[in-house]
Amino acid sequence: MFIDRVKLKIKAGNGGNGLVSFRREKYVPLGGPYGGDGGNGGSIIFEVDTHKSTLLDLHYKKHLKASSGENGKNKKMSGARGEDLVLAVPPGTIVKDAETQALIADLTLPGQRAVIAGGGKGGRGNWHFATSRNPAPDFAEKGAFGEEKEVMVELKLLADAGLVGFPSVGKSTFLSVVSKARPEIADYHFTTLVPNLGVVGVSDGRSFVLADLPGLIEGAHQGKGLGHQFLRHIERCRVIIHVIDMGGADGRDPVEDFTVINEELRQYQYRLMERPMVVVANKMDLEDAPENLERFKKTYPDVEVFEAITLITEGLDRVLYRVADLLEVTPEFTLGEITEDRKVYTFVKEEPIFEVRKVGDGQFRLVGDIIEKRYQQADLQSDEAVMRWAMQLRKWGVDEALREAGAKDGDIIALCDSTFVFVE
C-alpha cells in the first residue's frame, strides 16, 4: 500500500522532577541539600531511511509518545533521561504543523535527522537553590512538559524529472522503456494509481530519476480525479516532461489537452510552471497525429516538441538528452525556509512574560507561555517555595499589572488550572 500523507498527534516526554533531599553532616544545617536533578524527557525524532519508500508504518501510529525522564535521586544523582522515539521515514519526507502549516522539517539526505517534538527539561534538585541566606532549601523544581503538537507528514518523491499528462497518453509506457521500472500498463484510464520511480540512463553516461505520476484531469488542483493526490510529488522535480497523445486516440484534442494540463500546473501552489518543460508528442504512428502536430505547432510556436512513439522507443533518445541537459543547468526548487547549509538570522519580537485578561466581575486570568511554563515547574508544597514564587511574580511586575487592570483586594486570579486570591 502506498501511503504518502499521514496526520499524527505526537507528545515528547516530560522532564523528571528534581528531588528534595538532605545529607547527614555535622555542623551543616539539615546536613545540606543533596537532591539530584530530574532527567530530560525523550524527544520525537524523524530519521531518513533509504530503505523506506512509503509512510505506511506511520499510518498505523496515529498517537506517538516518547518516554519521560526519571525523577532526581539522592546524593545529587540525576534521574535517567527519557528514551528518544526515533521514527524511520523515506527520503523526501516533510513535516508541517497541522494547524499553522508551518514547515518543521524537510528530510532529503540519507541518515538526516530532525527533532520534531523536544522533550521537557528535567527539574533542578534542591541543592541548586542553596544560598547564604537559605543554606537548606526545602523545595525543588518540577520537570517541564514535553512538546505536544499535531503534525502533517507528507512524502514528496525525490525525482529529478516528472511525467505529466492526461490518462492513457503513454506516461507509464515511457517510464517502462527508458528505465527498469515496471508500472502497470493497460488500455483504460487511471491505470496508474500510485507514483512510480525509475532511474534513467542516457547513452552518454548521464542518469537521472524519473517519476511517472497518475493522470491529471481538468480541476485536479481543486481535488478532482486522482492526479490531485500526487501533484505534491512533482514539487521537487526540476524538469517536467509533458506527454501528449498527438493522435487523439480517445477523441480528445491534443491542443486543448496541453492548455488544460498547463492551467492545472499553474493553479497549483508551488510555481510548477517556472520549471523547464519538455513536450513529447506521443503516438505519432496514428492517422491524425501529423495533422494535430501541425496544428499544435501553429498554436504554440515557441514550444519545443519531440515526436515519439514510446511503444517502440522511437524518438526517445532525443528527449532523454534534452532532459539531461536541462537538469545540468536547472537549480533545485526549495519548498520552505529550512536549509541545512546556511543559517538565516531574523529579528524576532520578544515574547511578553505574561498578559492580564479580565474574564468576569472580580475575575482575572494570567496567560503567556513563559509564566505558564514556569508555574508548571514550580514546586509549591512548602511555605518557602510559595514565598519564592510570589517574589518572582512581583519581580515580573504581575502585582502592578493586576492593579492597573482593575484588580482589587479579594478578587480571583487564575493561572493555568489554579486560582489565587489577590491581596493588597
C-alpha positions in Angstrom: 0.0 0.0 0.0 1.4 3.4 -1.0 0.7 6.0 1.8 2.1 9.5 1.2 0.2 11.6 3.7 -0.3 11.0 7.5 -1.7 13.1 10.3 -0.1 12.4 13.7 -0.5 13.6 17.3 2.9 13.5 19.0 3.9 14.1 22.6 7.5 14.3 23.8 8.4 13.0 27.2 8.2 15.2 30.3 11.2 16.1 32.3 11.6 14.3 35.7 11.1 16.3 38.9 14.0 17.5 41.0 14.4 15.9 44.4 14.3 17.5 47.9 16.9 15.6 50.0 19.5 16.3 52.7 22.7 14.6 53.7 23.9 14.0 57.2 26.9 16.2 58.0 27.9 17.6 61.3 27.7 21.4 61.7 25.8 21.8 58.4 22.2 22.9 58.6 20.0 19.9 58.0 23.1 18.2 56.6 23.0 20.3 53.5 20.8 19.9 50.4 21.5 16.7 48.4 18.7 16.3 46.0 19.5 15.4 42.4 18.1 16.8 39.1 15.3 15.1 37.1 16.2 13.6 33.8 15.3 15.2 30.5 12.3 13.8 28.6 12.8 11.9 25.4 12.3 13.7 22.1 10.5 12.5 19.0 12.9 12.3 16.1 12.4 11.6 12.4 15.3 9.9 10.6 15.7 9.3 6.9 15.9 5.6 6.0 16.7 4.9 2.3 15.1 1.5 2.6 11.7 3.2 3.1 9.5 4.3 0.2 6.2 5.0 1.9 4.7 6.3 5.1 2.8 3.0 5.7 4.4 2.4 9.1 3.2 5.8 10.4 -0.3 5.2 9.0 -1.0 2.8 11.9 0.6 5.0 14.6 -1.8 8.0 15.0 -0.6 8.8 18.5 3.1 8.8 19.3 4.6 9.4 22.8 8.2 9.4 24.0 9.2 8.3 27.5 9.6 10.8 30.3 12.7 11.4 32.4 13.0 9.9 35.8 12.9 12.0 39.0 16.1 13.1 40.7 17.8 10.9 43.2 19.7 11.2 46.5 23.3 12.2 46.6 22.8 14.8 43.8 22.3 12.0 41.3 20.3 12.9 38.3 17.4 10.8 37.1 17.7 8.8 33.9 17.0 10.6 30.7 13.8 9.5 28.8 14.5 7.5 25.7 14.1 9.3 22.4 11.5 7.9 20.0 13.2 7.6 16.6 11.0 7.1 13.6 12.3 6.0 10.2 10.9 7.9 7.2 11.7 7.7 3.5 13.8 10.4 1.7 11.6 13.3 0.6 9.5 13.5 3.8 8.4 16.9 5.0 6.7 17.6 8.4 4.4 20.6 8.9 2.4 21.9 11.8 -1.1 20.7 11.2 -2.7 23.9 12.5 -0.4 26.6 11.0 1.0 24.7 8.1 4.5 26.0 9.1 7.3 23.8 7.8 9.1 22.0 10.6 11.5 19.7 8.7 12.4 18.8 5.2 14.2 15.4 5.2 16.0 14.6 2.0 19.5 13.3 2.8 20.3 9.7 3.9 20.6 9.5 7.7 19.3 13.0 8.1 17.6 13.7 11.5 15.2 16.3 12.8 13.7 16.8 16.3 10.0 17.2 15.7 9.0 17.5 19.3 11.6 18.3 22.0 11.5 16.6 25.4 10.9 18.6 28.6 13.9 19.7 30.6 14.4 17.9 34.0 13.7 19.9 37.1 16.6 21.0 39.3 17.2 19.4 42.7 17.1 21.5 45.9 20.9 21.9 46.1 20.7 24.3 43.2 18.7 26.8 45.3 21.0 26.9 48.3 22.2 30.5 49.2 24.0 32.1 52.1 20.6 33.3 53.4 18.9 29.9 52.9 21.6 27.1 53.0 18.9 24.3 53.3 16.1 24.9 50.8 13.2 22.5 51.2 11.9 22.8 47.7 13.0 21.7 44.2 11.8 22.2 40.7 9.4 20.2 38.7 10.2 18.9 35.2 9.0 20.8 32.2 6.3 19.3 30.0 7.5 17.8 26.6 6.3 19.4 23.4 2.9 18.3 22.2 1.6 19.0 18.7 -0.4 17.7 15.8 1.7 17.4 12.6 1.1 16.6 9.0 3.7 14.2 7.5 3.9 14.2 3.7 6.1 12.3 1.3 7.2 14.1 -1.8 9.2 11.9 -4.1 12.9 12.8 -4.8 12.7 12.7 -8.6 14.7 14.9 -11.0 12.0 14.9 -13.7 8.3 14.1 -13.7 5.9 12.8 -16.3 2.6 14.7 -16.5 -0.4 14.5 -18.9 -3.9 13.2 -19.3 -4.7 9.5 -18.5 -3.7 7.0 -21.2 -1.3 9.2 -23.1 1.7 6.8 -22.6 3.4 8.0 -19.5 3.8 4.6 -17.9 5.0 3.1 -21.2 7.6 5.9 -21.5 8.9 5.1 -18.0 9.0 1.3 -18.7 11.0 1.6 -21.8 13.6 4.1 -20.6 14.2 2.5 -17.2 13.8 -0.8 -15.4 10.6 0.4 -13.6 7.6 -1.8 -14.3 4.5 0.3 -13.8 1.1 -1.3 -14.6 0.1 -0.6 -18.2 -3.4 -1.3 -19.6 -5.8 0.1 -22.1 -8.0 2.1 -19.7 -7.9 5.3 -17.8 -6.3 5.7 -14.4 -4.2 2.5 -14.7 -1.5 4.2 -12.6 -2.9 4.6 -9.0 0.4 5.4 -7.3 3.6 7.3 -8.4 6.3 5.1 -9.9 10.1 5.9 -9.9 12.7 4.7 -12.3 16.4 5.5 -12.9 17.0 6.6 -16.5 20.4 6.1 -18.1 21.4 8.3 -21.0 23.7 6.9 -23.7 26.5 9.4 -22.8 26.7 8.1 -19.3 24.5 10.6 -17.5 21.5 9.5 -15.4 18.5 10.9 -13.6 15.5 9.8 -11.6 12.2 9.9 -13.4 8.7 9.8 -11.8 5.5 8.7 -13.5 2.6 10.5 -11.9 -1.1 9.4 -12.1 -3.0 11.1 -14.9 -4.3 14.6 -14.3 -7.7 15.9 -15.4 -9.3 19.3 -15.5 -9.9 20.6 -12.0 -7.2 18.4 -10.4 -5.8 21.3 -8.3 -9.2 21.5 -6.7 -9.3 17.9 -5.8 -10.9 16.2 -8.9 -9.7 12.9 -10.2 -6.7 11.0 -8.9 -3.9 13.4 -10.0 -4.5 15.9 -7.3 -3.4 13.4 -4.7 0.0 13.2 -6.3 0.7 16.7 -7.5 2.8 17.1 -4.4 5.3 14.6 -5.8 6.2 16.9 -8.7 7.1 19.8 -6.4 10.7 18.6 -6.1 11.1 17.8 -9.9 13.4 20.3 -11.7 12.1 19.3 -15.2 8.6 18.4 -16.3 8.1 16.0 -19.2 4.6 16.7 -20.7 3.4 13.7 -22.7 0.6 14.4 -25.2 -1.5 11.9 -27.2 -1.0 13.6 -30.5 -3.1 11.0 -32.3 -6.2 11.9 -30.2 -7.0 8.2 -29.7 -9.6 8.9 -27.1 -11.3 11.6 -29.1 -9.6 14.4 -27.2 -8.0 17.4 -28.8 -4.2 17.4 -28.0 -4.0 21.2 -28.3 -6.7 21.6 -25.7 -5.1 18.9 -23.5 -1.9 20.9 -23.4 -3.7 24.0 -22.4 -5.8 22.3 -19.7 -2.8 20.5 -18.0 -0.7 23.6 -18.0 -3.5 25.5 -16.3 -3.7 22.8 -13.6 0.0 23.1 -13.0 -0.2 26.9 -13.0 -3.0 26.8 -10.4 -1.1 24.6 -8.0 0.8 26.3 -5.2 4.5 25.5 -5.8 5.2 27.5 -9.0 5.3 24.4 -11.2 5.2 26.4 -14.4 8.5 28.0 -13.5 10.3 24.7 -14.2 11.5 23.9 -17.7 9.2 21.7 -19.7 9.9 19.1 -22.4 6.9 18.3 -24.6 6.6 14.8 -26.1 4.2 14.3 -29.0 3.4 10.6 -28.4 1.6 8.1 -30.7 2.8 9.7 -33.9 2.0 6.5 -35.7 -1.7 7.2 -35.5 -3.5 8.6 -38.6 -4.5 12.0 -37.2 -1.1 12.6 -35.5 0.7 14.6 -38.3 -2.3 17.0 -38.7 -2.7 17.5 -35.0 1.1 18.1 -34.6 1.0 20.8 -37.3 -2.0 22.5 -35.6 -0.2 22.3 -32.2 3.0 24.0 -33.6 0.9 26.8 -35.0 -0.9 27.3 -31.7 2.3 27.1 -29.7 5.2 28.2 -32.0 7.6 28.8 -29.1 7.2 25.3 -27.6 9.9 22.7 -28.4 8.2 19.4 -29.3 9.8 16.0 -29.6 8.0 13.5 -31.8 7.9 10.0 -30.4 6.3 6.5 -30.4 7.0 5.3 -26.9 5.8 1.8 -27.6 8.7 1.1 -29.9 11.1 3.6 -28.2 11.3 5.7 -31.4 12.4 9.3 -30.8 13.1 8.9 -27.1 16.8 9.3 -27.1 16.5 13.0 -28.1 14.1 13.5 -25.2 16.4 12.0 -22.7 19.4 14.0 -23.9 17.3 17.2 -23.7 16.1 16.4 -20.1 19.7 15.6 -19.0 20.9 18.9 -20.5 18.2 20.9 -18.6 19.0 19.1 -15.3 22.6 20.3 -15.5 21.6 24.0 -15.5 18.3 23.9 -13.5 18.7 24.6 -9.8 16.6 22.9 -7.1 13.3 24.4 -6.1 13.1 24.9 -2.3 9.9 24.0 -0.5 10.3 26.3 2.5 12.7 28.3 4.7 14.5 25.5 6.3 18.1 24.9 4.9 20.9 22.7 6.1 23.9 24.5 4.7 23.3 28.1 5.9 21.9 30.0 8.9 19.3 32.6 8.4 19.1 35.3 11.1 15.8 37.1 11.5 14.5 39.6 14.0 12.1 38.0 16.4 9.9 40.2 18.6 10.5 39.5 22.3 7.6 37.5 23.7 6.0 39.0 26.8 6.2 37.0 30.0 2.5 37.3 30.8 -0.7 39.1 29.9 -3.6 40.0 32.2 -7.1 39.3 30.9 -10.3 40.3 32.7 -12.7 37.3 32.4 -15.5 38.5 34.7 -16.6 40.7 37.6 -13.7 40.5 40.0 -12.0 37.7 38.0 -8.8 37.9 36.1 -6.6 35.4 34.2 -2.8 35.4 33.7 -1.8 34.0 30.3 1.5 33.5 28.5 3.8 30.7 27.6 6.6 31.8 29.9 4.6 32.3 33.0 2.6 29.2 32.5 5.7 27.1 31.9 7.4 28.5 35.0 4.3 27.9 37.1 4.1 24.3 36.0 7.7 23.8 37.1 7.2 25.5 40.5 7.0 23.2 43.5 4.6 24.9 45.9 4.5 22.3 48.6 6.3 24.4 51.2 5.8 27.9 52.5 9.3 28.8 51.4 8.6 27.7 47.8 5.3 29.7 47.8 7.1 32.8 49.0 9.8 32.4 46.4 7.1 32.1 43.7 5.4 35.2 45.0 8.6 37.2 44.9 9.2 36.0 41.3 5.7 37.3 40.3 6.4 40.6 41.9 9.8 40.8 40.1 8.0 40.3 36.8 5.5 43.1 37.6 2.4 40.9 37.9 1.1 42.7 41.0 1.4 46.1 39.4 -0.2 44.9 36.1 -3.2 43.4 38.0 -3.8 46.7 39.8 -3.6 48.6 36.5 -6.2 46.1 35.1 -8.6 46.9 38.0 -7.9 44.1 40.4 -8.9 44.8 44.0 -8.4 43.0 47.3 -10.3 39.7 47.3 -10.5 39.3 43.5 -9.9 35.9 42.0 -6.7 35.4 39.8 -6.5 32.3 37.6 -3.3 30.8 36.3 -3.4 27.5 34.3 -5.7 25.3 36.3 -5.2 27.1 39.7 -6.9 30.1 41.3 -5.5 32.6 43.8 -6.9 35.5 45.9 -5.5 38.9 45.2 -4.4 40.5 48.4 -3.3 44.2 48.7 
